[in-house]
């Protein structure tokens, strides 16, 4: 695995084993253009200051500058399918009622009574409503945000009902997700994501899926450390040794798109370069299908004269065709197998693959900058009859519970998440104990972390968003 980097420019070094694109090129069913593209950019080799992970003042600045100006995934459209349905989304001290006002009109109201500030709907609540009424003094607003009723209106001659509508954040829809932004002057969601990544997302048709499993857990680590724990496959060989025999970790491809989106592609069905020569093709297939940490439980299949990767792609295709009644013969082997991880800054991960379509969401704990709220959502295709099932209710795990205990969670994948999060506790404590006040990142395998932190720096250099900024109708 050693390589002479003396003649290479910074950022040019790659794992000397076969590349992700070379692996995908050998597949029987060819991958689409969004898979076959590359978009790496060298972004420097300087340390990233650790102050951002340990300072309460820094976290306060993020709520004023970063979270108020960025696009965030607030809910799925299936959470609010009917007019009057609502879903409360909280980010730090901010709270929003996401509601469907009409078939094609979704709004995000600041979740506070305009009389004396009481929340109109409790955090975590959702349901259907014909009005949003304050539990304290009874003021109420229509679903379209207009003021419906004041208690004792004779005492408020100074309140103009026409000017007392609920303030709104901006709303955009993409891929079945509802996105919000508190900054009325922020770029559109399309411009924020950029043309390349936007084209990829639209190809996936995530609007044709629904939330099948939803698990949430809080971690004793800063939200940025938690986001970054999933941005690279560099840790796989040490943290997840049980998957390394069928995961081409060091071969993974890393890409950046504009300021706000990055990704990796991590191929499956190929042994880690760290284990070169230790596993046969049949060993690789066995490890994935019947070995320790497997995510499958079928009888042992055979490679025959082919490769483990091809056998796995064919097996997955058959399983999903049988389960969904769909014809997947034209879906590429790479889409059937590989891990595609896209981060949309600051808090959303999209995994569009067929085998493990997921969404991650990360939010800082508003009461403790050393804690983070982490969510995993598994997406399934909408049934062929077009009747969309209700989204899964969130399963909230306490600190001591394992992901393997969550209803609907595959035990093998739950074990992987437990391994990742065990590291986070040690990393947070280690950073605070360290005499070295910076993180040293790899130029290629950890480029997503550097790209992410550059975006953090950009927003932290801005002025705080002025109180009262909101969409005006």
C-alpha positions as CSV (number, residue, x, y, z in Angstrom):
1,X,0.0,0.0,0.0
2,X,3.0,2.3,0.1
3,X,3.3,4.8,-2.8
4,X,6.1,7.3,-3.7
5,X,4.5,10.7,-3.5
6,X,7.7,12.6,-4.1
7,X,6.9,13.3,-7.8
8,X,3.2,14.0,-7.3
9,X,1.6,17.3,-6.6
10,X,-0.4,17.7,-3.4
11,X,-3.8,15.9,-3.8
12,X,-2.7,13.7,-6.7
13,X,-1.8,10.6,-4.7
14,X,-4.3,7.8,-4.9
15,X,-4.4,4.2,-3.5
16,X,-2.2,2.1,-5.8
17,X,-4.9,-0.6,-6.0
18,X,-7.6,-0.6,-8.7
19,X,-9.6,2.6,-8.7
20,X,-13.4,2.9,-8.2
21,X,-14.0,3.8,-11.8
22,X,-11.9,0.8,-13.0
23,X,-14.0,-1.5,-10.7
24,X,-17.2,-0.1,-12.1
25,X,-16.0,-0.2,-15.7
26,X,-15.8,-4.1,-15.4
27,X,-19.5,-4.4,-14.4
28,X,-21.9,-6.3,-16.7
29,X,-24.6,-3.7,-16.5
30,X,-23.0,-0.3,-17.2
31,X,-23.3,2.6,-14.8
32,X,-25.0,5.9,-15.7
33,X,-23.1,9.1,-16.2
34,X,-23.6,10.5,-12.7
35,X,-21.8,7.4,-11.4
36,X,-18.9,7.5,-13.9
37,X,-18.1,11.2,-13.3
38,X,-15.2,12.5,-11.1
39,X,-14.9,16.0,-9.5
40,X,-12.0,16.1,-7.0
41,X,-10.4,19.4,-6.1
42,X,-7.3,19.9,-3.9
43,X,-8.2,22.3,-1.1
44,X,-5.0,22.6,0.9
45,X,-3.2,20.7,3.6
46,X,-3.5,23.1,6.6
47,X,-4.7,21.8,9.9
48,X,-8.4,22.5,10.8
49,X,-8.6,24.3,14.2
50,X,-10.2,22.2,17.0
51,X,-11.7,25.3,18.7
52,X,-14.8,24.9,16.5
53,X,-15.6,21.5,18.2
54,X,-15.1,22.5,21.8
55,X,-16.2,26.2,22.2
56,X,-19.7,27.0,23.4
57,X,-19.2,30.6,22.0
58,X,-18.4,29.1,18.6
59,X,-21.6,27.0,18.7
60,X,-23.6,30.1,19.6
61,X,-22.1,31.8,16.5
62,X,-23.2,28.9,14.3
63,X,-26.8,29.4,15.4
64,X,-26.6,33.1,14.5
65,X,-24.7,32.8,11.2
66,X,-24.7,29.2,9.8
67,X,-28.1,27.6,10.7
68,X,-29.9,30.8,9.8
69,X,-28.5,31.0,6.3
70,X,-28.4,27.5,5.0
71,X,-30.9,25.1,3.4
72,X,-32.0,22.3,5.7
73,X,-34.1,19.2,5.1
74,X,-37.1,19.7,7.5
75,X,-39.4,16.8,6.6
76,X,-40.5,14.6,3.7
77,X,-43.6,15.5,1.7
78,X,-45.3,12.3,2.9
79,X,-45.2,13.7,6.4
80,X,-47.7,16.4,5.3
81,X,-49.8,14.7,2.5
82,X,-53.1,16.6,3.1
83,X,-54.0,20.2,3.3
84,X,-53.7,21.2,7.0
85,X,-51.2,18.5,7.8
86,X,-48.2,19.9,9.7
87,X,-44.8,18.8,11.0
88,X,-42.7,20.7,13.6
89,X,-39.0,21.0,12.7
90,X,-36.6,22.4,15.3
91,X,-33.0,23.5,14.8
92,X,-31.4,24.9,18.0
93,X,-33.6,27.6,19.5
94,X,-35.5,27.9,16.2
95,X,-38.8,26.1,15.6
96,X,-41.0,25.9,12.5
97,X,-44.4,24.6,11.6
98,X,-44.1,23.0,8.2
99,X,-47.7,22.8,6.8
100,X,-49.4,22.1,3.5
101,X,-51.7,25.1,2.7
102,X,-52.8,23.8,-0.7
103,X,-51.9,20.8,-2.9
104,X,-48.9,22.6,-4.3
105,X,-48.3,25.1,-1.5
106,X,-46.1,24.2,1.5
107,X,-45.1,26.8,4.0
108,X,-42.8,27.1,7.1
109,X,-44.1,29.3,9.9
110,X,-42.0,30.5,12.8
111,X,-43.5,28.5,15.6
112,X,-44.4,31.3,18.0
113,X,-47.5,33.2,18.9
114,X,-47.3,36.9,17.9
115,X,-49.0,37.9,21.1
116,X,-46.5,36.8,23.8
117,X,-44.4,34.2,22.1
118,X,-45.8,30.9,23.2
119,X,-45.1,28.0,20.9
120,X,-48.1,27.2,18.8
121,X,-47.2,23.5,18.4
122,X,-45.0,21.4,20.7
123,X,-41.6,20.3,19.5
124,X,-41.8,16.9,17.7
125,X,-45.5,17.1,17.1
126,X,-47.3,16.5,13.8
127,X,-50.8,15.9,12.6
128,X,-53.7,17.8,11.0
129,X,-55.0,21.2,11.8
130,X,-57.6,23.7,10.7
131,X,-55.9,26.4,12.8
132,X,-52.8,27.1,14.9
133,X,-54.1,28.2,18.3
134,X,-52.0,29.5,21.2
135,X,-52.7,27.4,24.4
136,X,-52.0,30.5,26.6
137,X,-54.4,33.2,25.6
138,X,-56.2,31.6,22.6
139,X,-55.0,33.7,19.7
140,X,-55.2,31.6,16.6
141,X,-54.0,31.7,13.0
142,X,-55.5,30.0,9.9
143,X,-53.6,27.4,8.0
144,X,-52.6,30.0,5.4
145,X,-50.9,32.0,8.2
146,X,-53.4,34.8,8.5
147,X,-54.6,35.9,11.9
148,X,-58.0,34.2,12.7
149,X,-58.9,35.3,16.2
150,X,-57.7,37.5,19.0
151,X,-59.1,37.1,22.5
152,X,-60.7,40.4,23.6
153,X,-60.0,42.2,20.3
154,X,-61.3,45.4,21.9
155,X,-58.1,45.6,23.9
156,X,-55.9,45.5,20.8
157,X,-57.0,48.4,18.6
158,X,-53.3,48.8,17.7
159,X,-53.1,45.3,16.0
160,X,-53.8,45.4,12.3
161,X,-55.0,41.8,11.4
162,X,-53.7,42.2,7.9
163,X,-50.2,42.7,9.2
164,X,-50.3,40.0,11.9
165,X,-49.8,36.9,9.7
166,X,-47.3,34.4,10.9
167,X,-43.8,35.1,9.7
168,X,-42.3,32.5,7.3
169,X,-39.0,30.9,6.3
170,X,-38.3,30.1,2.7
171,X,-39.4,26.7,1.4
172,X,-38.2,24.6,-1.5
173,X,-39.1,21.1,-2.7
174,X,-36.6,18.6,-4.1
175,X,-36.7,14.8,-4.3
176,X,-39.7,14.5,-2.0
177,X,-37.9,16.5,0.7
178,X,-39.1,19.8,2.1
179,X,-36.2,22.3,2.6
180,X,-36.3,25.5,4.6
181,X,-34.0,28.5,4.8
182,X,-34.4,31.5,7.3
183,X,-32.4,33.9,5.1
184,X,-34.7,35.8,2.7
185,X,-31.7,36.8,0.6
186,X,-30.1,33.3,0.4
187,X,-29.6,31.8,-3.1
188,X,-32.3,29.4,-4.3
189,X,-32.0,25.7,-3.3
190,X,-31.1,24.9,-6.9
191,X,-28.2,27.5,-7.0
192,X,-27.1,26.4,-3.5
193,X,-26.7,22.8,-4.6
194,X,-25.3,23.6,-8.0
195,X,-26.0,22.2,-11.5
196,X,-23.9,19.0,-11.3
197,X,-25.2,17.7,-8.0
198,X,-28.7,18.9,-8.8
199,X,-28.7,16.8,-12.0
200,X,-27.6,13.7,-10.0
201,X,-30.4,14.2,-7.4
202,X,-33.1,14.5,-10.0
203,X,-32.0,11.3,-11.7
204,X,-32.6,9.3,-8.5
205,X,-36.3,10.2,-8.2
206,X,-36.3,10.1,-4.4
207,X,-39.8,11.6,-4.5
208,X,-41.0,8.0,-5.5
209,X,-39.8,6.6,-2.2
210,X,-41.1,6.9,1.4
211,X,-39.6,6.7,4.9
212,X,-39.8,3.0,5.9
213,X,-37.6,3.1,9.1
214,X,-36.7,6.2,11.1
215,X,-34.2,6.0,14.0
216,X,-32.9,8.9,16.2
217,X,-30.2,8.9,18.8
218,X,-28.2,11.7,20.6
219,X,-24.5,11.5,20.8
220,X,-21.9,13.0,23.2
221,X,-20.0,14.7,20.4
222,X,-20.2,18.0,18.6
223,X,-22.4,17.9,15.5
224,X,-19.6,18.6,13.1
225,X,-17.5,15.7,14.5
226,X,-20.6,13.5,14.0
227,X,-21.2,14.6,10.4
228,X,-17.5,14.1,9.6
229,X,-17.4,10.6,11.0
230,X,-19.3,9.4,8.0
231,X,-17.5,11.3,5.3
232,X,-14.7,8.9,4.6
233,X,-13.9,5.2,4.2
234,X,-10.4,5.7,5.6
235,X,-11.6,4.4,9.0
236,X,-13.2,1.2,7.7
237,X,-10.2,-1.2,8.1
238,X,-9.8,-0.3,11.8
239,X,-13.3,0.6,12.9
240,X,-15.3,-1.9,10.8
241,X,-12.9,-4.8,10.2
242,X,-15.8,-7.2,9.7
243,X,-16.8,-5.5,6.4
244,X,-13.3,-4.9,5.0
245,X,-13.2,-8.3,3.1
246,X,-16.0,-7.1,0.8
247,X,-15.5,-3.3,0.9
248,X,-13.0,-1.5,-1.4
249,X,-12.4,1.1,1.3
250,X,-9.1,2.7,0.3
251,X,-10.2,2.6,-3.4
252,X,-13.1,4.9,-2.6
253,X,-13.6,7.9,-4.8
254,X,-14.1,11.4,-3.4
255,X,-15.7,14.3,-5.2
256,X,-16.7,17.9,-4.4
257,X,-19.4,20.0,-6.1
258,X,-19.4,23.8,-5.6
259,X,-19.5,25.0,-2.0
260,X,-22.2,22.9,-0.5
261,X,-22.2,19.3,-1.9
262,X,-19.6,16.5,-1.8
263,X,-19.7,12.7,-2.1
264,X,-17.9,9.4,-2.0
265,X,-18.4,6.2,-3.9
266,X,-17.3,3.1,-2.0
267,X,-17.5,-0.1,-4.1
268,X,-18.7,-3.4,-2.6
269,X,-17.9,-6.9,-3.7
270,X,-14.2,-6.2,-3.8
271,X,-11.8,-6.8,-0.9
272,X,-10.1,-3.9,0.8
273,X,-6.6,-3.2,-0.6
274,X,-5.3,-3.5,3.0
275,X,-6.2,-7.2,2.7
276,X,-4.7,-7.8,-0.7
277,X,-4.2,-11.5,-1.6
278,X,-5.9,-12.8,1.6
279,X,-9.4,-13.5,0.2
280,X,-10.6,-15.5,-2.8
281,X,-13.7,-14.3,-4.8
282,X,-15.7,-17.0,-3.0
283,X,-14.4,-15.8,0.4
284,X,-15.5,-12.2,-0.5
285,X,-19.0,-13.4,-1.4
286,X,-19.2,-15.6,1.7
287,X,-18.2,-12.8,4.0
288,X,-20.9,-10.5,2.7
289,X,-23.7,-13.1,2.6
290,X,-23.0,-15.5,5.5
291,X,-20.0,-14.1,7.4
292,X,-19.8,-12.1,10.6
293,X,-21.6,-8.7,10.3
294,X,-23.5,-9.8,7.2
295,X,-26.5,-7.8,6.2
296,X,-28.0,-10.9,4.5
297,X,-29.1,-14.3,5.7
298,X,-29.7,-16.4,2.5
299,X,-28.1,-19.8,1.9
300,X,-24.6,-19.7,0.7
301,X,-24.4,-18.7,-3.1
302,X,-21.5,-19.6,-5.4
303,X,-19.3,-17.4,-7.4
304,X,-18.8,-20.1,-10.1
305,X,-16.5,-18.8,-12.8
306,X,-17.3,-15.1,-12.2
307,X,-16.5,-12.6,-9.5
308,X,-18.0,-11.9,-6.0
309,X,-19.0,-8.5,-7.2
310,X,-21.0,-9.8,-10.1
311,X,-22.6,-12.5,-8.0
312,X,-23.6,-10.0,-5.4
313,X,-25.1,-7.6,-8.0
314,X,-27.1,-10.4,-9.6
315,X,-28.3,-11.6,-6.2
316,X,-29.4,-8.1,-5.1
317,X,-31.1,-7.5,-8.4
318,X,-33.1,-10.7,-8.0
319,X,-34.0,-10.0,-4.4
320,X,-35.3,-6.5,-5.1
321,X,-37.2,-7.5,-8.3
322,X,-39.0,-10.1,-6.2
323,X,-39.6,-7.8,-3.4
324,X,-40.9,-4.8,-5.4
325,X,-42.2,-6.5,-8.5
326,X,-40.1,-4.1,-10.6
327,X,-37.9,-4.9,-13.6
328,X,-34.3,-3.9,-12.6
329,X,-32.5,-5.4,-15.5
330,X,-31.4,-2.0,-16.8
331,X,-30.2,-0.7,-13.4
332,X,-26.5,-0.8,-13.2
333,X,-24.5,-3.2,-11.0
334,X,-22.9,-0.2,-9.3
335,X,-26.3,1.2,-8.3
336,X,-27.4,-2.2,-7.0
337,X,-24.3,-2.6,-4.8
338,X,-22.1,0.4,-4.1
339,X,-22.4,3.0,-1.3
340,X,-23.1,6.5,-2.8
341,X,-22.8,9.1,0.0
342,X,-23.8,12.7,-0.8
343,X,-23.6,15.5,1.8
344,X,-25.7,18.6,1.3
345,X,-24.3,21.2,3.7
346,X,-24.8,21.5,6.6
347,X,-26.8,18.6,7.9
348,X,-28.1,16.1,5.2
349,X,-26.7,13.0,3.8
350,X,-28.4,11.3,0.8
351,X,-27.6,7.6,-0.1
352,X,-29.3,7.0,-3.4
353,X,-28.2,3.4,-4.0
354,X,-30.7,0.5,-4.5
355,X,-29.4,-1.8,-1.8
356,X,-29.3,0.6,1.1
357,X,-31.2,3.9,0.2
358,X,-30.9,6.1,3.3
359,X,-31.0,9.6,4.6
360,X,-28.9,10.9,7.5
361,X,-29.7,14.2,9.3
362,X,-27.6,15.9,12.0
363,X,-28.6,18.7,14.3
364,X,-26.7,20.3,17.2
365,X,-28.2,19.9,20.7
366,X,-29.2,23.5,21.5
367,X,-28.4,23.0,25.2
368,X,-25.0,21.3,24.9
369,X,-22.5,22.0,22.1
370,X,-20.8,18.7,22.9
371,X,-23.9,16.7,21.9
372,X,-25.5,16.0,18.5
373,X,-28.9,14.6,17.4
374,X,-28.4,12.0,14.6
375,X,-31.2,10.5,12.5
376,X,-31.2,7.6,10.1
377,X,-34.1,7.1,7.7
378,X,-34.4,4.1,5.3
379,X,-36.3,4.8,2.1
380,X,-38.4,2.3,0.1
381,X,-40.0,2.6,-3.3
382,X,-43.7,3.6,-3.3
383,X,-45.7,0.4,-4.1
384,X,-46.6,-0.1,-7.8
385,X,-50.3,0.6,-7.0
386,X,-49.2,4.2,-6.2
387,X,-50.7,4.2,-2.7
388,X,-48.0,5.8,-0.5
389,X,-47.7,4.2,2.9
390,X,-47.5,6.5,5.9
391,X,-43.9,7.4,6.9
392,X,-42.5,5.4,9.8
393,X,-42.7,6.9,13.3
394,X,-39.4,7.9,14.7
395,X,-37.8,5.4,17.1
396,X,-35.8,7.4,19.7
397,X,-32.9,5.5,21.3
398,X,-31.4,6.5,24.6
399,X,-27.7,6.8,25.0
400,X,-27.2,3.3,26.4
401,X,-29.2,1.5,23.7
402,X,-27.6,-0.1,20.6
403,X,-28.7,0.7,17.1
404,X,-29.2,-3.0,16.7
405,X,-32.2,-2.8,19.1
406,X,-34.1,-0.3,16.9
407,X,-37.2,-1.8,15.2
408,X,-36.6,-2.3,11.5
409,X,-32.8,-1.8,11.8
410,X,-30.7,-4.5,10.1
411,X,-28.5,-5.9,12.9
412,X,-25.3,-5.9,10.8
413,X,-25.8,-2.3,9.8
414,X,-26.7,-1.4,13.4
415,X,-23.4,-2.8,14.6
416,X,-21.6,-0.6,12.1
417,X,-23.4,2.5,13.4
418,X,-22.5,1.5,17.0
419,X,-18.8,1.2,16.1
420,X,-18.9,4.7,14.5
421,X,-20.5,6.3,17.4
422,X,-18.3,4.6,20.0
423,X,-15.4,6.5,18.3
424,X,-17.2,9.8,18.6
425,X,-17.2,9.8,22.4
426,X,-13.5,9.2,22.4
427,X,-12.8,11.8,19.7
428,X,-14.7,14.6,21.5
429,X,-12.8,13.9,24.8
430,X,-9.5,13.4,23.0
431,X,-9.8,16.8,21.2
432,X,-10.4,18.5,24.4
433,X,-7.5,16.8,26.1
434,X,-5.1,17.3,23.3
435,X,-2.1,19.6,23.3
436,X,-2.4,19.8,19.5
437,X,-5.0,22.3,18.5
438,X,-5.7,21.2,15.0
439,X,-6.9,18.2,13.0
440,X,-4.5,17.0,10.3
441,X,-6.4,15.7,7.2
442,X,-5.5,13.5,4.3
443,X,-5.5,15.4,1.0
444,X,-7.7,12.9,-0.8
445,X,-9.5,10.5,1.5
446,X,-10.5,13.3,3.9
447,X,-11.3,15.9,1.3
448,X,-15.0,15.9,2.2
449,X,-14.1,17.0,5.7
450,X,-12.0,19.9,4.5
451,X,-14.7,20.9,2.0
452,X,-17.3,20.8,4.8
453,X,-15.2,22.9,7.1
454,X,-14.5,25.5,4.4
455,X,-18.2,26.0,4.2
456,X,-18.4,26.3,8.0
457,X,-15.7,29.0,7.8
458,X,-17.6,30.8,5.0
459,X,-20.8,31.2,7.1
460,X,-19.0,31.9,10.3
461,X,-17.3,34.9,8.6
462,X,-20.7,36.5,7.9
463,X,-22.6,38.9,10.0
464,X,-25.4,37.4,12.2
465,X,-28.8,37.3,10.5
466,X,-30.8,40.2,11.9
467,X,-33.7,39.2,14.2
468,X,-37.0,39.5,12.5
469,X,-35.7,38.5,9.0
470,X,-38.5,36.5,7.4
471,X,-40.3,36.0,4.1
472,X,-43.0,38.7,3.6
473,X,-46.2,37.9,1.7
